[in-house]
Amino acid sequence: MKLKSILLCATATLLVSNSFGQYNVSTYGKKYTLVEEATGPGCGYCPDGAQDIEETIATNYPHAVIASWHGSSYDGTDMVVTGDPYCAGTGYISGFPMGSVDRYPVLGGAVGKSRPWDSYVSNRDALTPNFDVTMHCLYDPATKVITITIIGKALSAQTGTWNVNALITEDSISSAAAAFQQHSYLNSSTTACNGQPCWFTGLGSVLPAAKYSHMNVVRASLGANIFGDLAFTNPAAGATFTKTYSYTIPAISNPTYVKVIGMFQKPGPANSSAGNAIENVIQSRVRLMPKNAPLSVNEVSKAMAEVTLFPNPAKNRITVKGVLSAPSDTKIEICNSIGQVVLAKEYPSGGSLFGEVIEMNNFANGEYFMNIYNGGEKVTKSFTVSK
């Protein structure tokens, strides 16, 4: 059975050297979508929302960025962020598990949406963005300080104001401690909200810590408030804005699993469903961040990092994701067990967070190898098709 902790932690990962990682990430004209989940250890239906995110959103929409807010009305632990947009009277949600997609109102003006969230992500994912977001992140392991510089660029002339903000999230937080134990009402469920077999059938009313870890947990919002800081006012096409934040990773967090999210959003009244839509967003991992920026052309990052395939084994489709150091075309080649090329395809450049979904319907069961080419480098990953 694939569970939340297993699904995210079992995929193979290519790690970059310790010298310089992907300290510079950008949307490069691509729309990335922020999916925010309202959750908490005391919410018995929230594991169902977690399954929808990991099995449907992460697999079908590799350009989705995930943030999970833990509600103070449930757990009261250090996973709660003061003033979060779900538990601070902002009108985003009316219960758990709910979520928002780019904090954008649909269905009669509602920002908070019940699971599944697939259709809402699909609508936002297809948009052409109004802004690019570039983020430079440096991490000093001695002081545990992350320096985050976020740059926004208006891709066309815009009217009104836009805000900038940064979120800190963390993966793989154990549910072993009493306050973090994940409750579940899904012991007798057979089907999840996304129509797939439920991961949590027969696991009891409190999920075993070995079977469940809290992922994408929001640790901090770095703006003046949850809606960020003023950035643009009536920007012309090509106008840019730069904001630098600093964050010290606390002792309770593991830097290996910490991520930074940078975003620009159109602000509105705090309790209004008509405002605060996310225009674009980008994400970077602390473990890919250098201590200092590259000093010469010889000190450059690898072309690709963190190349992953999931699910593996694959059934109907497989998703490939990675981080690119520069916008350039990516070629994918799939070979069978005897080395024959059974699929070759090129994908145009479109952002630092590369991700594509490849259909497996015409693939027979067996072992395969995927070669990913970018920036003069090649990464090979093996996977299995099992239908």
BAPA-338877 format. One record per residue (C-alpha): x, y, z. Coordinates in nm, 3 decimals. Layout:
BEGIN
{atom {X Y Z}};
...
This chain:
BEGIN
{atom {0.000 0.000 0.000}};
{atom {0.131 0.344 -0.092}};
{atom {0.108 0.585 0.197}};
{atom {0.189 0.952 0.217}};
{atom {0.530 0.915 0.374}};
{atom {0.630 0.625 0.150}};
{atom {0.518 0.792 -0.172}};
{atom {0.732 1.101 -0.126}};
{atom {1.035 0.942 0.034}};
{atom {1.078 0.633 -0.183}};
{atom {1.151 0.800 -0.515}};
{atom {1.512 0.812 -0.634}};
{atom {1.688 1.148 -0.611}};
{atom {1.990 1.299 -0.783}};
{atom {2.175 1.520 -0.536}};
{atom {2.400 1.802 -0.645}};
{atom {2.747 1.861 -0.507}};
{atom {2.794 2.066 -0.192}};
{atom {2.970 2.349 -0.375}};
{atom {2.687 2.522 -0.559}};
{atom {2.331 2.410 -0.609}};
{atom {2.030 2.557 -0.786}};
{atom {2.031 2.884 -0.594}};
{atom {1.842 3.060 -0.875}};
{atom {1.495 2.937 -0.978}};
{atom {1.241 3.111 -1.198}};
{atom {0.904 3.062 -1.362}};
{atom {1.049 3.182 -1.699}};
{atom {0.708 3.260 -1.849}};
{atom {0.542 2.945 -1.713}};
{atom {0.238 2.948 -1.482}};
{atom {0.291 2.767 -1.153}};
{atom {-0.004 2.703 -0.925}};
{atom {-0.016 2.725 -0.545}};
{atom {-0.232 2.456 -0.383}};
{atom {-0.292 2.522 -0.013}};
{atom {-0.440 2.255 0.209}};
{atom {-0.618 2.318 0.539}};
{atom {-0.534 2.023 0.761}};
{atom {-0.438 1.911 1.111}};
{atom {-0.360 1.597 1.314}};
{atom {-0.702 1.609 1.479}};
{atom {-0.889 1.616 1.147}};
{atom {-0.993 1.258 1.075}};
{atom {-1.079 1.321 0.709}};
{atom {-0.757 1.513 0.636}};
{atom {-0.558 1.203 0.533}};
{atom {-0.803 1.178 0.243}};
{atom {-0.703 1.528 0.134}};
{atom {-0.337 1.435 0.169}};
{atom {-0.392 1.136 -0.061}};
{atom {-0.563 1.357 -0.319}};
{atom {-0.265 1.594 -0.319}};
{atom {0.002 1.325 -0.346}};
{atom {-0.178 1.083 -0.577}};
{atom {-0.365 1.325 -0.805}};
{atom {-0.224 1.680 -0.784}};
{atom {0.148 1.597 -0.756}};
{atom {0.122 1.328 -1.024}};
{atom {-0.095 1.506 -1.280}};
{atom {0.027 1.864 -1.226}};
{atom {0.405 1.867 -1.177}};
{atom {0.406 2.250 -1.178}};
{atom {0.183 2.266 -0.870}};
{atom {0.344 2.398 -0.550}};
{atom {0.194 2.260 -0.227}};
{atom {0.156 2.426 0.114}};
{atom {-0.027 2.258 0.403}};
{atom {-0.157 2.483 0.680}};
{atom {-0.221 2.316 1.016}};
{atom {-0.520 2.466 1.189}};
{atom {-0.502 2.592 1.546}};
{atom {-0.859 2.477 1.607}};
{atom {-0.735 2.119 1.580}};
{atom {-0.379 2.056 1.687}};
{atom {-0.242 2.359 1.871}};
{atom {0.115 2.251 1.799}};
{atom {0.423 2.427 1.667}};
{atom {0.303 2.341 1.315}};
{atom {0.052 2.626 1.347}};
{atom {0.143 2.964 1.189}};
{atom {-0.011 3.272 1.350}};
{atom {-0.242 3.455 1.113}};
{atom {-0.267 3.178 0.855}};
{atom {-0.530 3.231 0.583}};
{atom {-0.743 2.937 0.694}};
{atom {-0.785 2.978 1.070}};
{atom {-0.757 3.354 1.115}};
{atom {-1.101 3.467 1.000}};
{atom {-1.007 3.535 0.638}};
{atom {-1.309 3.352 0.505}};
{atom {-1.105 3.107 0.296}};
{atom {-1.257 2.790 0.436}};
{atom {-1.553 2.665 0.637}};
{atom {-1.413 2.332 0.753}};
{atom {-1.141 2.069 0.725}};
{atom {-1.012 1.924 0.500}};
{atom {-1.058 2.208 0.254}};
{atom {-0.813 2.398 0.042}};
{atom {-0.762 2.673 -0.208}};
{atom {-0.600 2.687 -0.550}};
{atom {-0.412 3.015 -0.604}};
{atom {-0.655 3.161 -0.346}};
{atom {-0.878 3.220 -0.646}};
{atom {-1.258 3.233 -0.606}};
{atom {-1.473 2.991 -0.805}};
{atom {-1.810 2.826 -0.753}};
{atom {-2.005 3.137 -0.667}};
{atom {-1.713 3.325 -0.518}};
{atom {-1.583 3.062 -0.275}};
{atom {-1.206 3.049 -0.223}};
{atom {-1.213 2.743 0.001}};
{atom {-1.291 2.425 -0.190}};
{atom {-1.372 2.074 -0.077}};
{atom {-1.160 1.789 -0.212}};
{atom {-1.093 1.668 -0.477}};
{atom {-0.907 1.972 -0.612}};
{atom {-0.806 1.837 -0.954}};
{atom {-1.040 2.047 -1.172}};
{atom {-0.946 2.375 -1.000}};
{atom {-0.574 2.308 -1.047}};
{atom {-0.635 2.221 -1.412}};
{atom {-0.802 2.559 -1.475}};
{atom {-0.523 2.762 -1.315}};
{atom {-0.244 2.549 -1.459}};
{atom {-0.357 2.633 -1.814}};
{atom {-0.332 3.012 -1.769}};
{atom {-0.071 3.245 -1.916}};
{atom {0.091 3.430 -1.623}};
{atom {0.094 3.807 -1.580}};
{atom {0.416 3.795 -1.377}};
{atom {0.739 3.599 -1.368}};
{atom {0.886 3.510 -1.029}};
{atom {1.259 3.457 -0.982}};
{atom {1.407 3.355 -0.648}};
{atom {1.770 3.350 -0.529}};
{atom {1.822 3.153 -0.207}};
{atom {2.145 3.115 -0.008}};
{atom {2.175 2.898 0.304}};
{atom {2.447 2.916 0.569}};
{atom {2.451 2.583 0.758}};
{atom {2.662 2.735 1.038}};
{atom {2.402 2.995 1.128}};
{atom {2.102 2.814 0.971}};
{atom {2.006 3.142 0.804}};
{atom {1.839 3.144 0.463}};
{atom {1.866 3.467 0.262}};
{atom {1.582 3.482 0.012}};
{atom {1.566 3.737 -0.269}};
{atom {1.243 3.738 -0.471}};
{atom {1.220 3.925 -0.800}};
{atom {0.893 3.987 -0.981}};
{atom {0.863 4.098 -1.343}};
{atom {0.542 4.218 -1.505}};
{atom {0.502 4.037 -1.836}};
{atom {0.245 4.291 -1.954}};
{atom {0.112 4.625 -1.830}};
{atom {-0.111 4.582 -1.524}};
{atom {-0.347 4.802 -1.327}};
{atom {-0.367 4.796 -0.948}};
{atom {-0.136 4.673 -0.673}};
{atom {0.044 4.341 -0.620}};
{atom {0.212 4.200 -0.312}};
{atom {0.515 3.977 -0.262}};
{atom {0.555 3.708 0.004}};
{atom {0.760 3.404 0.099}};
{atom {0.650 3.087 0.279}};
{atom {0.870 2.831 0.453}};
{atom {0.751 2.469 0.440}};
{atom {0.890 2.141 0.572}};
{atom {0.842 1.777 0.468}};
{atom {0.865 1.449 0.657}};
{atom {0.754 1.569 1.000}};
{atom {0.698 1.259 1.209}};
{atom {0.351 1.189 1.345}};
{atom {0.497 0.988 1.634}};
{atom {0.467 1.259 1.900}};
{atom {0.131 1.277 2.075}};
{atom {0.044 1.624 1.947}};
{atom {0.132 1.523 1.590}};
{atom {-0.051 1.189 1.575}};
{atom {-0.275 1.187 1.270}};
{atom {-0.634 1.085 1.341}};
{atom {-0.835 0.908 1.073}};
{atom {-1.201 0.835 1.003}};
{atom {-1.101 0.623 0.704}};
{atom {-1.046 0.285 0.868}};
{atom {-1.348 0.138 0.686}};
{atom {-1.320 0.345 0.369}};
{atom {-1.241 0.167 0.046}};
{atom {-1.236 0.460 -0.199}};
{atom {-1.061 0.794 -0.162}};
{atom {-1.205 1.129 -0.272}};
{atom {-1.014 1.104 -0.601}};
{atom {-1.181 0.770 -0.684}};
{atom {-0.871 0.560 -0.616}};
{atom {-0.840 0.290 -0.347}};
{atom {-0.806 0.452 -0.005}};
{atom {-0.455 0.432 0.141}};
{atom {-0.578 0.425 0.501}};
{atom {-0.821 0.132 0.508}};
{atom {-0.769 -0.088 0.813}};
{atom {-0.509 0.137 0.979}};
{atom {-0.724 0.238 1.274}};
{atom {-0.847 0.569 1.412}};
{atom {-0.491 0.695 1.475}};
{atom {-0.251 0.628 1.188}};
{atom {0.074 0.448 1.278}};
{atom {0.371 0.686 1.270}};
{atom {0.555 0.445 1.041}};
{atom {0.277 0.486 0.784}};
{atom {0.223 0.863 0.787}};
{atom {0.441 1.175 0.785}};
{atom {0.319 1.535 0.762}};
{atom {0.431 1.687 0.430}};
{atom {0.451 2.044 0.294}};
{atom {0.386 2.185 0.643}};
{atom {0.393 2.566 0.647}};
{atom {0.642 2.677 0.912}};
{atom {0.641 3.053 0.851}};
{atom {0.508 3.337 0.638}};
{atom {0.776 3.603 0.602}};
{atom {0.572 3.902 0.487}};
{atom {0.434 4.173 0.715}};
{atom {0.118 3.961 0.726}};
{atom {-0.015 3.656 0.546}};
{atom {-0.099 3.868 0.243}};
{atom {0.262 3.979 0.200}};
{atom {0.423 4.317 0.138}};
{atom {0.341 4.581 -0.123}};
{atom {0.544 4.530 -0.441}};
{atom {0.390 4.678 -0.759}};
{atom {0.151 4.963 -0.827}};
{atom {0.027 4.989 -1.188}};
{atom {0.339 4.821 -1.329}};
{atom {0.432 4.873 -1.693}};
{atom {0.536 4.577 -1.907}};
{atom {0.886 4.472 -1.805}};
{atom {0.875 4.646 -1.465}};
{atom {1.056 4.459 -1.187}};
{atom {1.044 4.454 -0.807}};
{atom {1.292 4.297 -0.566}};
{atom {1.237 4.197 -0.203}};
{atom {1.482 4.021 0.033}};
{atom {1.374 3.815 0.332}};
{atom {1.578 3.635 0.596}};
{atom {1.475 3.324 0.790}};
{atom {1.655 3.124 1.057}};
{atom {1.568 2.755 1.057}};
{atom {1.469 2.663 1.414}};
{atom {1.609 2.367 1.604}};
{atom {1.282 2.174 1.562}};
{atom {1.323 2.169 1.182}};
{atom {1.544 1.954 0.961}};
{atom {1.705 2.172 0.689}};
{atom {1.715 1.872 0.454}};
{atom {1.338 1.886 0.422}};
{atom {1.284 2.264 0.428}};
{atom {1.159 2.446 0.117}};
{atom {1.102 2.811 0.030}};
{atom {0.805 2.939 -0.172}};
{atom {0.815 3.283 -0.335}};
{atom {0.500 3.442 -0.477}};
{atom {0.329 3.752 -0.609}};
{atom {-0.041 3.801 -0.546}};
{atom {-0.309 4.061 -0.607}};
{atom {-0.424 4.173 -0.263}};
{atom {-0.778 4.247 -0.158}};
{atom {-0.976 4.288 0.164}};
{atom {-0.870 4.024 0.417}};
{atom {-1.217 3.872 0.445}};
{atom {-1.311 3.907 0.078}};
{atom {-1.321 3.612 -0.158}};
{atom {-1.272 3.858 -0.445}};
{atom {-0.910 3.936 -0.365}};
{atom {-0.572 3.785 -0.279}};
{atom {-0.540 3.565 -0.587}};
{atom {-0.189 3.425 -0.642}};
{atom {-0.048 3.545 -0.976}};
{atom {0.257 3.317 -0.988}};
{atom {0.476 3.117 -0.752}};
{atom {0.809 2.932 -0.745}};
{atom {0.978 2.695 -0.500}};
{atom {1.332 2.597 -0.399}};
{atom {1.477 2.339 -0.157}};
{atom {1.725 2.434 0.113}};
{atom {1.940 2.130 0.038}};
{atom {2.004 2.272 -0.310}};
{atom {2.114 2.612 -0.181}};
{atom {2.481 2.715 -0.160}};
{atom {2.627 2.925 0.120}};
{atom {2.746 3.191 -0.123}};
{atom {2.654 3.285 -0.477}};
{atom {2.882 3.151 -0.754}};
{atom {3.187 3.373 -0.798}};
{atom {3.294 3.275 -1.149}};
{atom {3.174 3.100 -1.461}};
{atom {3.355 2.786 -1.344}};
{atom {3.150 2.772 -1.025}};
{atom {2.813 2.686 -1.172}};
{atom {2.531 2.456 -1.069}};
{atom {2.451 2.129 -1.232}};
{atom {2.208 2.149 -1.522}};
{atom {1.963 1.916 -1.345}};
{atom {1.900 1.824 -0.983}};
{atom {1.650 1.615 -0.790}};
{atom {1.527 1.422 -1.091}};
{atom {1.246 1.194 -0.975}};
{atom {0.994 0.953 -1.132}};
{atom {0.663 0.864 -0.969}};
{atom {0.465 0.659 -0.921}};
{atom {0.707 0.371 -0.956}};
{atom {0.586 0.111 -1.045}};
{atom {0.371 0.301 -1.295}};
{atom {0.036 0.191 -1.426}};
{atom {-0.131 0.438 -1.665}};
{atom {0.116 0.727 -1.646}};
{atom {0.443 0.836 -1.493}};
{atom {0.553 1.184 -1.388}};
{atom {0.910 1.308 -1.424}};
{atom {1.023 1.611 -1.222}};
{atom {1.350 1.794 -1.172}};
{atom {1.512 2.130 -1.105}};
{atom {1.689 2.302 -1.395}};
{atom {1.964 2.558 -1.346}};
{atom {1.874 2.748 -1.665}};
{atom {1.579 2.758 -1.904}};
{atom {1.656 2.521 -2.190}};
{atom {1.482 2.245 -2.383}};
{atom {1.470 1.902 -2.221}};
{atom {1.473 1.573 -2.409}};
{atom {1.335 1.248 -2.271}};
{atom {1.417 0.903 -2.405}};
{atom {1.260 0.582 -2.273}};
{atom {1.430 0.249 -2.342}};
{atom {1.309 -0.103 -2.272}};
{atom {1.511 -0.368 -2.088}};
{atom {1.711 -0.461 -2.403}};
{atom {1.801 -0.101 -2.486}};
{atom {1.550 -0.028 -2.761}};
{atom {1.417 0.331 -2.764}};
{atom {1.039 0.309 -2.730}};
{atom {0.968 0.679 -2.682}};
{atom {1.160 1.000 -2.752}};
{atom {1.022 1.348 -2.699}};
{atom {1.150 1.703 -2.656}};
{atom {0.994 1.959 -2.425}};
{atom {1.049 2.336 -2.469}};
{atom {1.195 2.534 -2.182}};
{atom {0.942 2.670 -1.937}};
{atom {1.069 2.731 -1.587}};
{atom {1.320 2.598 -1.337}};
{atom {1.084 2.331 -1.203}};
{atom {1.069 2.088 -1.493}};
{atom {0.779 1.844 -1.489}};
{atom {0.596 1.634 -1.742}};
{atom {0.335 1.356 -1.733}};
{atom {0.397 1.066 -1.973}};
{atom {0.117 0.825 -2.061}};
{atom {0.198 0.455 -2.017}};
{atom {-0.112 0.311 -2.187}};
{atom {0.088 0.169 -2.480}};
{atom {0.368 0.028 -2.265}};
{atom {0.382 -0.342 -2.182}};
{atom {0.461 -0.457 -1.831}};
{atom {0.832 -0.467 -1.757}};
{atom {1.147 -0.274 -1.670}};
{atom {1.235 0.053 -1.847}};
{atom {1.501 0.322 -1.834}};
{atom {1.436 0.693 -1.879}};
{atom {1.718 0.918 -2.005}};
{atom {1.668 1.288 -1.935}};
{atom {1.890 1.532 -2.128}};
{atom {1.931 1.899 -2.039}};
{atom {2.216 2.149 -2.056}};
{atom {2.461 1.894 -2.193}};
{atom {2.395 1.653 -1.905}};
{atom {2.220 1.318 -1.893}};
{atom {2.039 1.158 -1.600}};
{atom {1.912 0.799 -1.622}};
{atom {1.633 0.662 -1.401}};
{atom {1.484 0.314 -1.400}};
{atom {1.116 0.237 -1.352}};
{atom {0.869 -0.047 -1.382}};
{atom {0.535 -0.065 -1.563}};
{atom {0.288 -0.293 -1.385}};
{atom {-0.077 -0.291 -1.493}};
